[in-house]
Amino acid sequence: VSDLRPSAFPGSFDVSRSMFDLRSPPHRFMKRYDSFSSVPSSTSSRKDSQGSNRSLDTITLSGDERDFGRLHVKLCYVSSVEQIWITVLHCKDLSWPSSCGENPRICIKGILMLPKPVHFKSSSKEGCSDIEFMETFVFAIKLQSLQTVRLVFKIQTQTPRKKTIGECSLALRDLSTEESSHWLGVSPPSK
């Protein structure tokens, strides 16, 4: 948990991260802290005109219709402790340049675009058509600060060398205590 609320010592942020492996039952999203009461979980998503669950915030219109893959994430804000919970679930249909090899190691780097950006990164997994991450990152930040920024994800190869192969982002203006599920379309990295 990273506490980014103003402290008695301005400018002294001690940013750390917590990752939880959610693959093994009975562990479920939002039930990792025994000392906190669980927030009722509900799934909401937006469907585009083709019926897929890609977030409307991530759809870009261009002549290039090539599919670079999709990233599935869940978000929730726990108001009682002023925490954002970001769960990176999995990446589907990801494509990467042939220069990266047949099965490069892939990780997801996240950035909360605050005045002082907050970075986090998943563990690396072997590249395939459906990469399961199931990792949750928790940061203590006021909701008002989050609702004016974007959450950016960079899909990176770790081997044979570190390289960003795609990215996607999500506006946090609708962030709430209701758990939301988002399918984000991956685009080529911006120059």
Biotite code that builds the C-alpha atoms (Angstrom):
import biotite.structure as struc

atoms = struc.array([
    struc.Atom([0.000, 0.000, 0.000], chain_id="A", res_id=1, res_name="VAL", atom_name="CA", element="C"),
    struc.Atom([1.369, 3.412, -0.907], chain_id="A", res_id=2, res_name="SER", atom_name="CA", element="C"),
    struc.Atom([0.083, 6.353, 1.116], chain_id="A", res_id=3, res_name="ASP", atom_name="CA", element="C"),
    struc.Atom([0.230, 9.444, -1.090], chain_id="A", res_id=4, res_name="LEU", atom_name="CA", element="C"),
    struc.Atom([-1.906, 11.649, 1.107], chain_id="A", res_id=5, res_name="ARG", atom_name="CA", element="C"),
    struc.Atom([-0.254, 14.863, 2.404], chain_id="A", res_id=6, res_name="PRO", atom_name="CA", element="C"),
    struc.Atom([1.896, 14.060, 5.432], chain_id="A", res_id=7, res_name="SER", atom_name="CA", element="C"),
    struc.Atom([3.582, 16.065, 8.155], chain_id="A", res_id=8, res_name="ALA", atom_name="CA", element="C"),
    struc.Atom([6.737, 15.999, 6.059], chain_id="A", res_id=9, res_name="PHE", atom_name="CA", element="C"),
    struc.Atom([5.917, 17.535, 2.645], chain_id="A", res_id=10, res_name="PRO", atom_name="CA", element="C"),
    struc.Atom([7.810, 16.065, -0.264], chain_id="A", res_id=11, res_name="GLY", atom_name="CA", element="C"),
    struc.Atom([8.699, 12.854, 1.549], chain_id="A", res_id=12, res_name="SER", atom_name="CA", element="C"),
    struc.Atom([6.790, 10.150, -0.299], chain_id="A", res_id=13, res_name="PHE", atom_name="CA", element="C"),
    struc.Atom([7.712, 6.589, 0.458], chain_id="A", res_id=14, res_name="ASP", atom_name="CA", element="C"),
    struc.Atom([6.182, 4.773, -2.484], chain_id="A", res_id=15, res_name="VAL", atom_name="CA", element="C"),
    struc.Atom([5.994, 1.014, -2.275], chain_id="A", res_id=16, res_name="SER", atom_name="CA", element="C"),
    struc.Atom([3.642, -1.507, -3.762], chain_id="A", res_id=17, res_name="ARG", atom_name="CA", element="C"),
    struc.Atom([1.718, -4.578, -2.812], chain_id="A", res_id=18, res_name="SER", atom_name="CA", element="C"),
    struc.Atom([0.974, -7.376, -5.227], chain_id="A", res_id=19, res_name="MET", atom_name="CA", element="C"),
    struc.Atom([-1.382, -10.183, -4.462], chain_id="A", res_id=20, res_name="PHE", atom_name="CA", element="C"),
    struc.Atom([-1.506, -13.406, -6.437], chain_id="A", res_id=21, res_name="ASP", atom_name="CA", element="C"),
    struc.Atom([-5.209, -14.063, -6.941], chain_id="A", res_id=22, res_name="LEU", atom_name="CA", element="C"),
    struc.Atom([-4.988, -17.298, -8.902], chain_id="A", res_id=23, res_name="ARG", atom_name="CA", element="C"),
    struc.Atom([-5.553, -19.712, -6.036], chain_id="A", res_id=24, res_name="SER", atom_name="CA", element="C"),
    struc.Atom([-9.068, -20.021, -4.588], chain_id="A", res_id=25, res_name="PRO", atom_name="CA", element="C"),
    struc.Atom([-10.612, -19.030, -2.241], chain_id="A", res_id=26, res_name="PRO", atom_name="CA", element="C"),
    struc.Atom([-8.848, -15.678, -2.628], chain_id="A", res_id=27, res_name="HIS", atom_name="CA", element="C"),
    struc.Atom([-11.055, -13.215, -4.481], chain_id="A", res_id=28, res_name="ARG", atom_name="CA", element="C"),
    struc.Atom([-10.696, -9.578, -5.390], chain_id="A", res_id=29, res_name="PHE", atom_name="CA", element="C"),
    struc.Atom([-11.355, -7.244, -2.429], chain_id="A", res_id=30, res_name="MET", atom_name="CA", element="C"),
    struc.Atom([-11.068, -9.994, 0.192], chain_id="A", res_id=31, res_name="LYS", atom_name="CA", element="C"),
    struc.Atom([-7.342, -9.777, 0.800], chain_id="A", res_id=32, res_name="ARG", atom_name="CA", element="C"),
    struc.Atom([-7.375, -7.512, 3.875], chain_id="A", res_id=33, res_name="TYR", atom_name="CA", element="C"),
    struc.Atom([-8.865, -9.306, 6.861], chain_id="A", res_id=34, res_name="ASP", atom_name="CA", element="C"),
    struc.Atom([-9.017, -6.080, 8.883], chain_id="A", res_id=35, res_name="SER", atom_name="CA", element="C"),
    struc.Atom([-11.235, -4.301, 6.328], chain_id="A", res_id=36, res_name="PHE", atom_name="CA", element="C"),
    struc.Atom([-14.810, -5.108, 5.534], chain_id="A", res_id=37, res_name="SER", atom_name="CA", element="C"),
    struc.Atom([-15.308, -6.313, 1.991], chain_id="A", res_id=38, res_name="SER", atom_name="CA", element="C"),
    struc.Atom([-16.947, -4.048, -0.531], chain_id="A", res_id=39, res_name="VAL", atom_name="CA", element="C"),
    struc.Atom([-19.841, -5.709, -2.367], chain_id="A", res_id=40, res_name="PRO", atom_name="CA", element="C"),
    struc.Atom([-18.548, -6.597, -5.774], chain_id="A", res_id=41, res_name="SER", atom_name="CA", element="C"),
    struc.Atom([-20.363, -5.955, -9.009], chain_id="A", res_id=42, res_name="SER", atom_name="CA", element="C"),
    struc.Atom([-19.166, -6.088, -12.552], chain_id="A", res_id=43, res_name="THR", atom_name="CA", element="C"),
    struc.Atom([-19.872, -3.273, -14.938], chain_id="A", res_id=44, res_name="SER", atom_name="CA", element="C"),
    struc.Atom([-18.525, -2.718, -18.406], chain_id="A", res_id=45, res_name="SER", atom_name="CA", element="C"),
    struc.Atom([-19.275, -0.715, -21.482], chain_id="A", res_id=46, res_name="ARG", atom_name="CA", element="C"),
    struc.Atom([-19.926, -2.389, -24.787], chain_id="A", res_id=47, res_name="LYS", atom_name="CA", element="C"),
    struc.Atom([-18.928, -0.900, -28.102], chain_id="A", res_id=48, res_name="ASP", atom_name="CA", element="C"),
    struc.Atom([-20.989, -1.282, -31.286], chain_id="A", res_id=49, res_name="SER", atom_name="CA", element="C"),
    struc.Atom([-19.518, -4.742, -31.948], chain_id="A", res_id=50, res_name="GLN", atom_name="CA", element="C"),
    struc.Atom([-20.604, -5.910, -28.499], chain_id="A", res_id=51, res_name="GLY", atom_name="CA", element="C"),
    struc.Atom([-17.120, -6.303, -27.044], chain_id="A", res_id=52, res_name="SER", atom_name="CA", element="C"),
    struc.Atom([-16.342, -5.021, -23.571], chain_id="A", res_id=53, res_name="ASN", atom_name="CA", element="C"),
    struc.Atom([-13.664, -2.565, -24.629], chain_id="A", res_id=54, res_name="ARG", atom_name="CA", element="C"),
    struc.Atom([-13.902, 0.694, -22.734], chain_id="A", res_id=55, res_name="SER", atom_name="CA", element="C"),
    struc.Atom([-15.264, 3.554, -24.802], chain_id="A", res_id=56, res_name="LEU", atom_name="CA", element="C"),
    struc.Atom([-12.380, 5.679, -23.506], chain_id="A", res_id=57, res_name="ASP", atom_name="CA", element="C"),
    struc.Atom([-9.851, 3.553, -25.375], chain_id="A", res_id=58, res_name="THR", atom_name="CA", element="C"),
    struc.Atom([-11.443, 3.262, -28.813], chain_id="A", res_id=59, res_name="ILE", atom_name="CA", element="C"),
    struc.Atom([-9.492, 5.207, -31.412], chain_id="A", res_id=60, res_name="THR", atom_name="CA", element="C"),
    struc.Atom([-10.553, 5.659, -34.997], chain_id="A", res_id=61, res_name="LEU", atom_name="CA", element="C"),
    struc.Atom([-7.765, 5.191, -37.508], chain_id="A", res_id=62, res_name="SER", atom_name="CA", element="C"),
    struc.Atom([-7.081, 3.547, -40.815], chain_id="A", res_id=63, res_name="GLY", atom_name="CA", element="C"),
    struc.Atom([-5.027, 0.847, -39.112], chain_id="A", res_id=64, res_name="ASP", atom_name="CA", element="C"),
    struc.Atom([-7.475, -1.839, -38.020], chain_id="A", res_id=65, res_name="GLU", atom_name="CA", element="C"),
    struc.Atom([-4.798, -4.293, -36.896], chain_id="A", res_id=66, res_name="ARG", atom_name="CA", element="C"),
    struc.Atom([-5.613, -5.798, -33.509], chain_id="A", res_id=67, res_name="ASP", atom_name="CA", element="C"),
    struc.Atom([-2.714, -5.508, -31.058], chain_id="A", res_id=68, res_name="PHE", atom_name="CA", element="C"),
    struc.Atom([-4.565, -7.321, -28.277], chain_id="A", res_id=69, res_name="GLY", atom_name="CA", element="C"),
    struc.Atom([-6.682, -6.444, -25.253], chain_id="A", res_id=70, res_name="ARG", atom_name="CA", element="C"),
    struc.Atom([-5.893, -5.973, -21.573], chain_id="A", res_id=71, res_name="LEU", atom_name="CA", element="C"),
    struc.Atom([-8.448, -6.918, -18.897], chain_id="A", res_id=72, res_name="HIS", atom_name="CA", element="C"),
    struc.Atom([-8.315, -4.911, -15.657], chain_id="A", res_id=73, res_name="VAL", atom_name="CA", element="C"),
    struc.Atom([-10.609, -4.329, -12.680], chain_id="A", res_id=74, res_name="LYS", atom_name="CA", element="C"),
    struc.Atom([-10.743, -1.169, -10.567], chain_id="A", res_id=75, res_name="LEU", atom_name="CA", element="C"),
    struc.Atom([-12.307, -0.329, -7.236], chain_id="A", res_id=76, res_name="CYS", atom_name="CA", element="C"),
    struc.Atom([-12.021, 2.516, -4.726], chain_id="A", res_id=77, res_name="TYR", atom_name="CA", element="C"),
    struc.Atom([-12.309, 1.679, -1.025], chain_id="A", res_id=78, res_name="VAL", atom_name="CA", element="C"),
    struc.Atom([-13.493, 4.978, 0.449], chain_id="A", res_id=79, res_name="SER", atom_name="CA", element="C"),
    struc.Atom([-13.184, 3.946, 4.106], chain_id="A", res_id=80, res_name="SER", atom_name="CA", element="C"),
    struc.Atom([-9.390, 3.765, 3.779], chain_id="A", res_id=81, res_name="VAL", atom_name="CA", element="C"),
    struc.Atom([-9.012, 6.008, 0.673], chain_id="A", res_id=82, res_name="GLU", atom_name="CA", element="C"),
    struc.Atom([-7.409, 3.268, -1.450], chain_id="A", res_id=83, res_name="GLN", atom_name="CA", element="C"),
    struc.Atom([-7.529, 2.461, -5.146], chain_id="A", res_id=84, res_name="ILE", atom_name="CA", element="C"),
    struc.Atom([-7.337, -1.244, -5.973], chain_id="A", res_id=85, res_name="TRP", atom_name="CA", element="C"),
    struc.Atom([-6.049, -2.019, -9.484], chain_id="A", res_id=86, res_name="ILE", atom_name="CA", element="C"),
    struc.Atom([-6.167, -5.651, -10.599], chain_id="A", res_id=87, res_name="THR", atom_name="CA", element="C"),
    struc.Atom([-4.387, -6.670, -13.805], chain_id="A", res_id=88, res_name="VAL", atom_name="CA", element="C"),
    struc.Atom([-6.185, -9.867, -14.843], chain_id="A", res_id=89, res_name="LEU", atom_name="CA", element="C"),
    struc.Atom([-4.932, -10.924, -18.248], chain_id="A", res_id=90, res_name="HIS", atom_name="CA", element="C"),
    struc.Atom([-3.885, -9.915, -21.748], chain_id="A", res_id=91, res_name="CYS", atom_name="CA", element="C"),
    struc.Atom([-5.542, -11.582, -24.776], chain_id="A", res_id=92, res_name="LYS", atom_name="CA", element="C"),
    struc.Atom([-4.560, -11.810, -28.440], chain_id="A", res_id=93, res_name="ASP", atom_name="CA", element="C"),
    struc.Atom([-1.375, -9.814, -27.870], chain_id="A", res_id=94, res_name="LEU", atom_name="CA", element="C"),
    struc.Atom([0.927, -9.378, -30.860], chain_id="A", res_id=95, res_name="SER", atom_name="CA", element="C"),
    struc.Atom([4.576, -8.359, -30.733], chain_id="A", res_id=96, res_name="TRP", atom_name="CA", element="C"),
    struc.Atom([7.328, -7.667, -33.290], chain_id="A", res_id=97, res_name="PRO", atom_name="CA", element="C"),
    struc.Atom([9.213, -10.694, -34.595], chain_id="A", res_id=98, res_name="SER", atom_name="CA", element="C"),
    struc.Atom([12.424, -9.057, -33.308], chain_id="A", res_id=99, res_name="SER", atom_name="CA", element="C"),
    struc.Atom([11.211, -9.895, -29.777], chain_id="A", res_id=100, res_name="CYS", atom_name="CA", element="C"),
    struc.Atom([11.412, -13.640, -30.483], chain_id="A", res_id=101, res_name="GLY", atom_name="CA", element="C"),
    struc.Atom([8.776, -16.334, -30.375], chain_id="A", res_id=102, res_name="GLU", atom_name="CA", element="C"),
    struc.Atom([7.908, -16.257, -26.657], chain_id="A", res_id=103, res_name="ASN", atom_name="CA", element="C"),
    struc.Atom([9.330, -13.132, -25.003], chain_id="A", res_id=104, res_name="PRO", atom_name="CA", element="C"),
    struc.Atom([8.795, -12.440, -21.308], chain_id="A", res_id=105, res_name="ARG", atom_name="CA", element="C"),
    struc.Atom([5.939, -9.912, -21.002], chain_id="A", res_id=106, res_name="ILE", atom_name="CA", element="C"),
    struc.Atom([5.047, -7.591, -18.115], chain_id="A", res_id=107, res_name="CYS", atom_name="CA", element="C"),
    struc.Atom([2.521, -4.803, -17.610], chain_id="A", res_id=108, res_name="ILE", atom_name="CA", element="C"),
    struc.Atom([3.744, -1.436, -16.346], chain_id="A", res_id=109, res_name="LYS", atom_name="CA", element="C"),
    struc.Atom([1.069, 0.857, -14.918], chain_id="A", res_id=110, res_name="GLY", atom_name="CA", element="C"),
    struc.Atom([1.270, 4.600, -14.349], chain_id="A", res_id=111, res_name="ILE", atom_name="CA", element="C"),
    struc.Atom([-1.224, 6.738, -12.425], chain_id="A", res_id=112, res_name="LEU", atom_name="CA", element="C"),
    struc.Atom([-0.767, 10.106, -14.179], chain_id="A", res_id=113, res_name="MET", atom_name="CA", element="C"),
    struc.Atom([-0.791, 12.279, -11.051], chain_id="A", res_id=114, res_name="LEU", atom_name="CA", element="C"),
    struc.Atom([1.394, 15.430, -10.757], chain_id="A", res_id=115, res_name="PRO", atom_name="CA", element="C"),
    struc.Atom([3.940, 13.059, -9.236], chain_id="A", res_id=116, res_name="LYS", atom_name="CA", element="C"),
    struc.Atom([3.271, 9.897, -11.324], chain_id="A", res_id=117, res_name="PRO", atom_name="CA", element="C"),
    struc.Atom([2.880, 6.602, -9.479], chain_id="A", res_id=118, res_name="VAL", atom_name="CA", element="C"),
    struc.Atom([4.474, 3.601, -11.231], chain_id="A", res_id=119, res_name="HIS", atom_name="CA", element="C"),
    struc.Atom([3.864, -0.111, -10.668], chain_id="A", res_id=120, res_name="PHE", atom_name="CA", element="C"),
    struc.Atom([4.755, -3.244, -12.590], chain_id="A", res_id=121, res_name="LYS", atom_name="CA", element="C"),
    struc.Atom([3.479, -6.800, -12.782], chain_id="A", res_id=122, res_name="SER", atom_name="CA", element="C"),
    struc.Atom([5.691, -9.857, -12.711], chain_id="A", res_id=123, res_name="SER", atom_name="CA", element="C"),
    struc.Atom([6.854, -11.033, -16.145], chain_id="A", res_id=124, res_name="SER", atom_name="CA", element="C"),
    struc.Atom([5.161, -13.963, -17.887], chain_id="A", res_id=125, res_name="LYS", atom_name="CA", element="C"),
    struc.Atom([5.973, -15.993, -20.967], chain_id="A", res_id=126, res_name="GLU", atom_name="CA", element="C"),
    struc.Atom([4.373, -14.453, -24.045], chain_id="A", res_id=127, res_name="GLY", atom_name="CA", element="C"),
    struc.Atom([1.379, -16.343, -25.474], chain_id="A", res_id=128, res_name="CYS", atom_name="CA", element="C"),
    struc.Atom([-2.103, -15.576, -26.814], chain_id="A", res_id=129, res_name="SER", atom_name="CA", element="C"),
    struc.Atom([-3.668, -15.412, -23.331], chain_id="A", res_id=130, res_name="ASP", atom_name="CA", element="C"),
    struc.Atom([-1.319, -14.254, -20.552], chain_id="A", res_id=131, res_name="ILE", atom_name="CA", element="C"),
    struc.Atom([-2.779, -14.481, -17.047], chain_id="A", res_id=132, res_name="GLU", atom_name="CA", element="C"),
    struc.Atom([-1.409, -12.002, -14.473], chain_id="A", res_id=133, res_name="PHE", atom_name="CA", element="C"),
    struc.Atom([-4.011, -11.901, -11.649], chain_id="A", res_id=134, res_name="MET", atom_name="CA", element="C"),
    struc.Atom([-2.122, -9.279, -9.627], chain_id="A", res_id=135, res_name="GLU", atom_name="CA", element="C"),
    struc.Atom([-3.573, -6.460, -7.523], chain_id="A", res_id=136, res_name="THR", atom_name="CA", element="C"),
    struc.Atom([-1.892, -3.151, -6.714], chain_id="A", res_id=137, res_name="PHE", atom_name="CA", element="C"),
    struc.Atom([-3.165, -0.968, -3.865], chain_id="A", res_id=138, res_name="VAL", atom_name="CA", element="C"),
    struc.Atom([-2.417, 2.730, -3.369], chain_id="A", res_id=139, res_name="PHE", atom_name="CA", element="C"),
    struc.Atom([-3.749, 5.171, -0.760], chain_id="A", res_id=140, res_name="ALA", atom_name="CA", element="C"),
    struc.Atom([-4.762, 8.279, -2.716], chain_id="A", res_id=141, res_name="ILE", atom_name="CA", element="C"),
    struc.Atom([-7.752, 10.608, -2.316], chain_id="A", res_id=142, res_name="LYS", atom_name="CA", element="C"),
    struc.Atom([-10.593, 9.911, -4.754], chain_id="A", res_id=143, res_name="LEU", atom_name="CA", element="C"),
    struc.Atom([-10.788, 13.567, -5.860], chain_id="A", res_id=144, res_name="GLN", atom_name="CA", element="C"),
    struc.Atom([-7.159, 13.398, -7.031], chain_id="A", res_id=145, res_name="SER", atom_name="CA", element="C"),
    struc.Atom([-7.759, 10.213, -9.017], chain_id="A", res_id=146, res_name="LEU", atom_name="CA", element="C"),
    struc.Atom([-10.923, 11.305, -10.823], chain_id="A", res_id=147, res_name="GLN", atom_name="CA", element="C"),
    struc.Atom([-9.025, 13.948, -12.810], chain_id="A", res_id=148, res_name="THR", atom_name="CA", element="C"),
    struc.Atom([-6.275, 11.672, -14.154], chain_id="A", res_id=149, res_name="VAL", atom_name="CA", element="C"),
    struc.Atom([-5.705, 8.697, -16.450], chain_id="A", res_id=150, res_name="ARG", atom_name="CA", element="C"),
    struc.Atom([-4.347, 5.260, -15.686], chain_id="A", res_id=151, res_name="LEU", atom_name="CA", element="C"),
    struc.Atom([-1.861, 4.234, -18.388], chain_id="A", res_id=152, res_name="VAL", atom_name="CA", element="C"),
    struc.Atom([-0.708, 0.673, -19.042], chain_id="A", res_id=153, res_name="PHE", atom_name="CA", element="C"),
    struc.Atom([2.421, -0.148, -21.051], chain_id="A", res_id=154, res_name="LYS", atom_name="CA", element="C"),
    struc.Atom([2.882, -3.712, -22.291], chain_id="A", res_id=155, res_name="ILE", atom_name="CA", element="C"),
    struc.Atom([6.604, -4.441, -22.230], chain_id="A", res_id=156, res_name="GLN", atom_name="CA", element="C"),
    struc.Atom([8.910, -7.260, -23.225], chain_id="A", res_id=157, res_name="THR", atom_name="CA", element="C"),
    struc.Atom([11.634, -8.115, -20.701], chain_id="A", res_id=158, res_name="GLN", atom_name="CA", element="C"),
    struc.Atom([13.561, -10.525, -22.924], chain_id="A", res_id=159, res_name="THR", atom_name="CA", element="C"),
    struc.Atom([15.522, -10.504, -25.155], chain_id="A", res_id=160, res_name="PRO", atom_name="CA", element="C"),
    struc.Atom([15.548, -6.798, -24.251], chain_id="A", res_id=161, res_name="ARG", atom_name="CA", element="C"),
    struc.Atom([13.241, -4.339, -22.508], chain_id="A", res_id=162, res_name="LYS", atom_name="CA", element="C"),
    struc.Atom([10.860, -2.772, -25.026], chain_id="A", res_id=163, res_name="LYS", atom_name="CA", element="C"),
    struc.Atom([7.354, -1.263, -24.944], chain_id="A", res_id=164, res_name="THR", atom_name="CA", element="C"),
    struc.Atom([5.290, -3.119, -27.539], chain_id="A", res_id=165, res_name="ILE", atom_name="CA", element="C"),
    struc.Atom([1.865, -1.613, -26.818], chain_id="A", res_id=166, res_name="GLY", atom_name="CA", element="C"),
    struc.Atom([-0.112, 0.653, -24.530], chain_id="A", res_id=167, res_name="GLU", atom_name="CA", element="C"),
    struc.Atom([-3.616, 1.539, -23.430], chain_id="A", res_id=168, res_name="CYS", atom_name="CA", element="C"),
    struc.Atom([-5.183, 3.932, -20.961], chain_id="A", res_id=169, res_name="SER", atom_name="CA", element="C"),
    struc.Atom([-8.328, 4.570, -18.978], chain_id="A", res_id=170, res_name="LEU", atom_name="CA", element="C"),
    struc.Atom([-9.802, 7.790, -17.542], chain_id="A", res_id=171, res_name="ALA", atom_name="CA", element="C"),
    struc.Atom([-10.599, 7.445, -13.832], chain_id="A", res_id=172, res_name="LEU", atom_name="CA", element="C"),
    struc.Atom([-13.429, 10.021, -13.754], chain_id="A", res_id=173, res_name="ARG", atom_name="CA", element="C"),
    struc.Atom([-15.992, 7.249, -13.085], chain_id="A", res_id=174, res_name="ASP", atom_name="CA", element="C"),
    struc.Atom([-13.925, 5.500, -10.408], chain_id="A", res_id=175, res_name="LEU", atom_name="CA", element="C"),
    struc.Atom([-16.156, 4.498, -7.491], chain_id="A", res_id=176, res_name="SER", atom_name="CA", element="C"),
    struc.Atom([-16.672, 1.950, -4.742], chain_id="A", res_id=177, res_name="THR", atom_name="CA", element="C"),
    struc.Atom([-18.420, -0.266, -7.303], chain_id="A", res_id=178, res_name="GLU", atom_name="CA", element="C"),
    struc.Atom([-15.912, -2.707, -8.778], chain_id="A", res_id=179, res_name="GLU", atom_name="CA", element="C"),
    struc.Atom([-15.627, -2.062, -12.526], chain_id="A", res_id=180, res_name="SER", atom_name="CA", element="C"),
    struc.Atom([-14.259, -4.374, -15.203], chain_id="A", res_id=181, res_name="SER", atom_name="CA", element="C"),
    struc.Atom([-12.566, -2.977, -18.318], chain_id="A", res_id=182, res_name="HIS", atom_name="CA", element="C"),
    struc.Atom([-11.289, -4.492, -21.571], chain_id="A", res_id=183, res_name="TRP", atom_name="CA", element="C"),
    struc.Atom([-8.751, -2.038, -22.982], chain_id="A", res_id=184, res_name="LEU", atom_name="CA", element="C"),
    struc.Atom([-7.677, -2.160, -26.610], chain_id="A", res_id=185, res_name="GLY", atom_name="CA", element="C"),
    struc.Atom([-3.894, -2.219, -26.931], chain_id="A", res_id=186, res_name="VAL", atom_name="CA", element="C"),
    struc.Atom([-2.403, 0.299, -29.401], chain_id="A", res_id=187, res_name="SER", atom_name="CA", element="C"),
    struc.Atom([1.133, 0.583, -30.792], chain_id="A", res_id=188, res_name="PRO", atom_name="CA", element="C"),
    struc.Atom([3.347, 2.620, -28.421], chain_id="A", res_id=189, res_name="PRO", atom_name="CA", element="C"),
    struc.Atom([3.271, 6.373, -29.003], chain_id="A", res_id=190, res_name="SER", atom_name="CA", element="C"),
    struc.Atom([6.494, 7.887, -30.274], chain_id="A", res_id=191, res_name="LYS", atom_name="CA", element="C"),
])
